[in-house]
Amino acid sequence: MALPTTTSTPDGPPRAITSTPEAARPATTSTPEAARPATTSTPEAARPATTAAPNGRLAWLDALRGIAALAVVCDHMIFAMPVFRALRGPAASAALGQYGVFVFFLVSGYIVPASLERKGSVRSFWVSRVFRLYPLYLLASAALVALALIHLGSLAGGGQHPVSSVLGHLLMMSNVLDGPNAPYTVWTLSYEMVFYILLTALFLGRAQGRSGSFALGFAVLALGIGGLLPTAAISDSFLGFRIVDLAADALVIGGLAVAALSRHRLPRLLGGALAAVTVLTLMAFNEPAFTTPSRALAILALMFTGTLIFRAEHGQVSKVPAAAGITAVFTLTLASCLWNGTSGGLLATLQTQEPWLISISLAGLTFLAGITLRNRRVPAMLAWLGLVSYSVYLLHPLLLGIYTRVPWLVGEQSVPMELLTAGGLLAAVLVVSTAAYRSVEAPAQRLGRRLNRYLDARLGADRVVAGLAPGSR
């Protein structure tokens, strides 16, 4: 897979995996929130004995989110703060932020399909997703615009094409629409949305249980044709960004509306298929050059691998074939990195793709450790950090942006003072994120649950199918 070795800054167009606070480097971040279930983590009947948080959340998954969130923030701080210059080389090789990405994607793949299948309702699933993701997303976007107006933040080029930028961000699909990502971490939400839409279509088609087949299929495509697919081919065509963005939004919203609201199976199935075909087309032919279609396909392979792990753990698939499939997916994903890498020979490819190889391997090992130790008591700090990880993910770029634009903070200081500044910045991220979770995230989630109850009472239950379709694997 052709992964670039640099990234873009918030003040310019993206050139690599993701933008970082005023520095270009090979790292990336993820969206922890999308990896969070809507209410409880798994169907109670299918849940094995495990250590759970008091509100029914699976504590070991929160711990993984906490680890991933900390990796993302530390990665960005290392490349933003002068005191950590000596760590930039090792951090680039280990790709802390990129490692956090893949942990979050695996967690999302593990738990989000269980939420949809437990509800058995496309309408309830999307209401839950919207109220979980959008309130904080809108707050972060509005805050970034306000900071940019007073020169304490960057819109990453979005200010030059505001209409197209708004259309691209409307459905959290800015990256697959080849647009700017502001805040710069939101690029990962594009793949979360693609995953949700694919889950919806598969659920309506009663094919949601074939996780292993889809994981393996996307991994094979990443290796086989990922490097051959064009980048930004649709947005750079005669249609232009604005028309492509508007058409994509209309097709996805229209398809999902029919899938969620129609009373008949065929229209719902066609609506879900329309939305799925739209996002897959964008992902295959409109990826920006700094992610590439090969990388996008590999991300989906990893997410469906997380789903396969869930099904194997809960007895929905046999564990031995599942283990073979998981091994094959990781092997093919890593191979796609080498096969679609640079053309300068194996050594050059290994050097340029080292962050990918290390981060995806460590993410897999981290998830394996988490599921192996799931019955152990989880440190309260990690569980709490996982709980607020979506706020940490979305808001830390704003605080880092303020830091990098205040001269007396980024100027030359003594090492103790710089370390004190770093500690203060990290504390500010955690305090602001906790406040955002309590004042925005949690109330919005409660409102979403109330709205679902109201819709069920007013419109009737919306259960399409309970659990897995018979015989699907």
Secondary structure as UniProt FT lines:
FT   TURN            10..11
FT   TURN            21..22
FT   HELIX           33..35
FT   HELIX           44..46
FT   TURN            54..55
FT   HELIX           59..80
FT   HELIX           82..87
FT   HELIX           88..94
FT   HELIX           96..119
FT   HELIX           122..149
FT   TURN            150..151
FT   TURN            156..157
FT   HELIX           158..160
FT   HELIX           162..170
FT   TURN            171..172
FT   TURN            174..178
FT   HELIX           184..186
FT   HELIX           187..204
FT   TURN            205..206
FT   TURN            208..209
FT   HELIX           211..224
FT   TURN            225..228
FT   TURN            233..236
FT   TURN            238..239
FT   HELIX           240..261
FT   HELIX           265..285
FT   TURN            289..291
FT   HELIX           292..313
FT   TURN            314..315
FT   HELIX           319..339
FT   HELIX           346..352
FT   HELIX           354..372
FT   TURN            373..375
FT   HELIX           380..387
FT   HELIX           389..404
FT   HELIX           407..410
FT   HELIX           415..436
FT   HELIX           437..441
FT   HELIX           442..459
FT   TURN            470..471
//
